[in-house]
Amino acid sequence: MEIREVFARNLRRYRQAAGLSQEELAHRADVDRTYVSALERSVYAATIDVVDKLAVVLDVDASDMLKRPTTAANRKR
């Protein structure tokens, strides 16, 4: 899985867990709602500054936004 896809999945998961719409997240992070939508669809690659802005709003570490999902194959390594 590409890092852009990892970020997209994590962004959507953390946003939904926080109970925020794309519009509300975008407003709080001072970015456009269509940009949040594009990030969640892996259309754009986020800058490190945007990753940090979104993480702050979602109350997670920026590094968590880029963590790959743990799978059985990864645990065996």
C-alpha positions in Angstrom: 0.0 0.0 0.0 1.4 3.4 -1.0 1.9 6.0 1.7 -0.7 8.2 0.2 -3.3 5.4 0.6 -2.1 4.8 4.2 -2.6 8.5 5.0 -6.0 8.6 3.3 -7.3 5.6 5.2 -6.0 7.0 8.5 -7.4 10.4 7.9 -10.8 9.1 7.2 -10.7 6.7 10.2 -9.5 9.4 12.6 -12.0 12.0 11.2 -14.9 9.6 11.6 -13.8 8.5 15.1 -13.8 12.2 16.1 -17.3 12.5 14.7 -16.3 15.2 12.2 -17.6 15.8 8.7 -15.1 16.6 6.0 -16.4 20.2 6.1 -15.9 20.6 9.8 -12.4 19.1 9.8 -11.5 21.4 6.9 -12.9 24.4 8.7 -11.0 23.7 11.9 -7.7 22.9 10.0 -8.1 26.0 7.8 -8.1 24.0 4.5 -10.7 23.6 1.8 -13.3 20.8 2.2 -12.6 19.6 -1.3 -9.0 19.2 -0.4 -9.9 17.0 2.6 -12.1 14.9 0.2 -9.2 14.6 -2.3 -6.8 13.6 0.5 -9.2 10.9 1.6 -9.4 9.6 -1.9 -5.6 9.6 -2.4 -5.9 12.2 -5.2 -3.3 14.6 -3.6 -0.3 14.1 -1.4 -0.4 16.2 1.7 2.5 18.4 2.8 4.0 17.8 6.2 2.4 21.0 7.3 -1.1 19.8 6.3 -0.5 16.5 8.0 0.3 18.3 11.2 -2.7 20.7 11.0 -5.1 17.8 10.5 -3.4 15.7 13.3 -3.7 18.6 15.7 -7.5 19.0 15.0 -8.0 15.2 15.2 -5.9 15.1 18.5 -3.5 12.5 17.2 0.3 12.5 16.6 1.2 13.4 13.0 3.2 10.2 12.9 0.0 8.2 13.6 -1.5 9.6 10.3 1.3 7.8 8.4 1.3 4.5 10.2 0.6 1.4 8.1 -2.0 -1.0 9.4 -0.6 -3.9 11.4 -1.1 -7.2 9.6 -0.1 -10.7 10.5 2.6 -10.6 7.8 4.1 -7.5 9.4 4.1 -9.0 12.9 6.1 -12.1 11.8 9.0 -10.0 10.5 
